[in-house]
Amino acid sequence: MRSIINIDCNEGMTCIPDDSIDVILTDPPYVKDQWEAAYQTLATQGARILKPSGYLVSYCGHINLNRIMRIMDDAGLSYYWIVMQGNHGAKCLVHSRNIIAGFKPIIVYQKPPVKATNRVSLDVVTGKRSKTYHAWQQDIHEAIHLLRVFAKPGDRVLDPFAGTGTTGLAAKALGLNYIGYEIDPETFAVALGRMEQEPLTVEAFL
C-alpha cells in the first residue's frame, strides 16, 4: 500500500497503531517558528508507532541540532548515527555563525532495542541539487540510499512531512509500503501527481 494523505501529520499519526512502522524518513520544516513543534511531534509519535528496533531518519538544520537530538532522547528513542548529506551546487551561509555549510546532518534514531542494520553502508550521502517541485525539496537519490540502508523488503515506511513526495517515490521504486502526510493542499497535489508516475524503477535513479 502506498498513499499520501492531505492532513496534519499529528492527526494522521494519531491514527496509526502502536509498533506498526518500520522506518520513518522525513524532512521536517526547520524554520524559526515551526521547527520545535515539528520535531516534538515527530519524536513523540515516532516513539509510539515505530516497531521495536525501527528507525527514525530525519534531516536537520545545524543551528538546532543539539536541541533536536535532546528532543529525540527525551522521547525515549536511542541515538544510532549521523549521516552527512553533501551540499552540491549552492552552499548555505549561516550568518549567525559565519560558516558556509557544506553538508546537512541527517540524524538516525532507533526505537529500543538498538540493532545494527543488515547492510554495511557509508555515512556520507551524495546526490544532486533538486528543487524542481519545491524550495525545500531533497534529492531522490538520497532517499533511495537511506531506504536501502534502513529498510528491507516488505517494510512500512512513513513520511509525516511528505512535501512533494520524494520519500514516497523512493519507497515506490524500492517496492516498499508507504504512507505520507502533507498539510499544504498545493504541495499535496504535486506529491500526488508524482506518485502516479509510471513506469518507475530504481534503475532510473542509479
C-alpha positions as CSV (number, residue, x, y, z in Angstrom):
1,M,0.0,0.0,0.0
2,R,1.3,3.4,-1.0
3,S,-0.6,6.6,-0.3
4,I,-0.2,10.3,0.6
5,I,-2.9,12.0,2.6
6,N,-3.7,15.7,2.8
7,I,-3.8,16.0,6.6
8,D,-1.8,17.4,9.5
9,C,0.9,14.9,10.5
10,N,0.0,14.8,14.2
11,E,-3.6,14.0,13.3
12,G,-2.5,11.4,10.8
13,M,0.0,9.7,13.1
14,T,-2.5,9.6,15.9
15,C,-4.5,7.1,13.8
16,I,-1.5,4.8,13.3
17,P,-1.4,1.8,15.7
18,D,1.5,1.3,18.2
19,D,4.5,-0.6,17.0
20,S,3.5,-0.7,13.3
21,I,6.0,1.4,11.3
22,D,9.4,0.1,10.3
23,V,11.1,3.3,9.1
24,I,10.3,7.0,9.4
25,L,12.2,9.0,6.8
26,T,11.4,12.7,6.7
27,D,12.5,16.3,6.3
28,P,10.5,18.5,8.8
29,P,10.3,22.2,8.5
30,Y,13.2,23.7,10.5
31,V,12.3,27.4,10.1
32,K,12.3,29.6,13.1
33,D,8.6,29.4,14.2
34,Q,7.9,25.8,13.3
35,W,10.9,23.5,13.9
36,E,10.4,22.8,17.6
37,A,6.8,21.7,17.4
38,A,7.5,19.7,14.3
39,Y,10.4,17.7,15.9
40,Q,8.5,17.3,19.1
41,T,5.5,15.7,17.2
42,L,7.9,13.6,15.2
43,A,9.8,12.2,18.3
44,T,6.7,11.7,20.5
45,Q,4.6,9.9,17.8
46,G,7.6,8.1,16.4
47,A,8.5,6.6,19.7
48,R,5.0,5.2,19.9
49,I,4.3,4.0,16.3
50,L,7.8,2.6,15.4
51,K,8.3,-1.1,15.8
52,P,11.0,-2.2,18.3
53,S,14.3,-1.5,16.6
54,G,12.5,0.6,14.0
55,Y,14.4,3.6,12.6
56,L,13.6,7.3,12.6
57,V,15.8,9.1,10.0
58,S,15.4,12.9,9.7
59,Y,17.1,15.8,8.1
60,C,18.1,18.6,10.4
61,G,19.4,22.1,10.4
62,H,22.8,22.8,12.0
63,I,21.8,25.5,14.4
64,N,19.2,23.5,16.4
65,L,20.9,20.0,16.0
66,N,21.7,19.6,19.7
67,R,18.2,20.6,20.8
68,I,16.6,18.3,18.2
69,M,18.7,15.4,19.5
70,R,17.6,16.2,23.0
71,I,14.0,16.0,21.9
72,M,14.7,12.6,20.5
73,D,16.4,11.4,23.6
74,D,13.6,12.7,25.9
75,A,11.0,10.8,23.8
76,G,12.8,7.6,24.6
77,L,14.5,7.0,21.2
78,S,18.1,5.8,21.1
79,Y,20.8,7.6,19.1
80,Y,22.1,5.4,16.2
81,W,24.2,7.6,13.9
82,I,24.5,10.9,12.0
83,V,24.7,10.7,8.2
84,M,26.3,13.6,6.3
85,Q,24.5,14.8,3.2
86,G,26.9,16.8,1.0
87,N,25.5,20.1,-0.3
88,H,26.1,20.1,-4.1
89,G,25.9,23.3,-6.0
90,A,24.8,26.3,-4.0
91,K,26.1,26.4,-0.4
92,C,24.3,27.9,2.6
93,L,25.9,30.7,4.6
94,V,24.8,30.5,8.2
95,H,25.1,34.2,9.1
96,S,24.9,33.8,12.9
97,R,28.0,31.6,12.8
98,N,29.8,32.9,9.7
99,I,30.1,29.4,8.4
100,I,29.3,28.1,4.9
101,A,27.6,24.8,5.5
102,G,29.0,22.2,3.1
103,F,26.8,19.4,4.4
104,K,23.4,18.8,6.1
105,P,23.1,16.5,9.1
106,I,20.7,13.5,8.9
107,I,20.1,12.1,12.3
108,V,19.3,8.4,12.8
109,Y,17.5,7.3,15.9
110,Q,16.1,3.9,16.8
111,K,13.3,2.6,19.0
112,P,15.0,0.3,21.6
113,P,16.5,-2.2,21.4
114,V,19.3,-0.9,19.2
115,K,20.2,-3.4,16.5
116,A,22.6,-2.9,13.6
117,T,21.3,-2.8,10.0
118,N,21.9,-5.8,7.8
119,R,23.6,-3.7,5.1
120,V,27.0,-2.1,5.5
121,S,26.9,1.5,4.3
122,L,28.9,4.7,4.2
123,D,27.7,7.6,6.4
124,V,28.0,10.1,3.6
125,V,25.1,10.6,1.2
126,T,25.7,12.2,-2.2
127,G,23.0,13.4,-4.6
128,K,22.1,16.2,-6.8
129,R,20.6,19.6,-6.1
130,S,16.9,19.1,-6.8
131,K,14.5,21.9,-6.3
132,T,12.2,21.3,-9.3
133,Y,9.0,21.0,-7.3
134,H,9.7,22.8,-4.0
135,A,12.4,25.1,-2.5
136,W,12.8,22.6,0.4
137,Q,12.9,19.5,-1.8
138,Q,15.5,16.9,-1.1
139,D,17.0,14.7,-3.8
140,I,15.5,11.2,-4.5
141,H,18.9,9.6,-4.8
142,E,19.5,10.4,-1.1
143,A,16.1,8.9,-0.1
144,I,16.8,5.8,-2.1
145,H,20.2,5.4,-0.5
146,L,18.8,5.8,3.1
147,L,15.8,3.4,2.5
148,R,18.1,0.8,1.0
149,V,20.2,1.0,4.2
150,F,17.5,1.2,6.9
151,A,14.5,-0.6,5.3
152,K,14.1,-4.1,4.0
153,P,11.6,-5.7,1.5
154,G,8.0,-5.6,2.8
155,D,8.7,-2.8,5.4
156,R,6.2,0.0,6.0
157,V,7.7,3.5,5.6
158,L,6.2,6.7,6.9
159,D,7.0,10.3,5.9
160,P,5.0,12.7,8.3
161,F,6.2,15.8,6.3
162,A,5.8,14.4,2.8
163,G,6.2,17.6,0.9
164,T,6.3,16.9,-2.8
165,G,6.6,13.1,-2.3
166,T,10.3,12.3,-2.7
167,T,10.3,9.7,0.1
168,G,7.2,8.2,-1.4
169,L,8.7,7.9,-4.8
170,A,11.8,6.3,-3.4
171,A,9.7,3.8,-1.4
172,K,7.7,3.0,-4.5
173,A,10.9,2.5,-6.6
174,L,12.2,0.0,-4.0
175,G,8.8,-1.8,-3.6
176,L,8.2,-0.7,-0.1
177,N,4.9,0.0,1.6
178,Y,4.5,3.8,2.2
179,I,2.2,6.3,3.8
180,G,2.8,10.1,3.9
181,Y,1.1,13.2,5.3
182,E,1.2,16.7,3.8
183,I,-0.8,19.5,5.2
184,D,-0.4,22.1,2.3
185,P,-3.1,21.4,-0.4
186,E,-0.9,22.7,-3.3
187,T,2.2,20.7,-2.2
188,F,0.0,17.7,-1.6
189,A,-1.4,17.9,-5.2
190,V,2.2,17.9,-6.6
191,A,3.1,14.9,-4.5
192,L,0.0,13.0,-5.6
193,G,0.9,13.7,-9.3
194,R,4.5,12.5,-8.8
195,M,3.3,9.3,-7.1
196,E,1.2,8.4,-10.1
197,Q,4.3,8.5,-12.4
198,E,4.6,5.2,-14.4
199,P,6.8,3.4,-15.0
200,L,9.0,3.9,-12.0
201,T,12.0,1.7,-11.3
202,V,15.0,2.2,-9.0
203,E,17.4,1.8,-12.0
204,A,16.1,5.2,-13.3
205,F,17.8,6.9,-10.3
206,L,21.1,5.0,-10.0
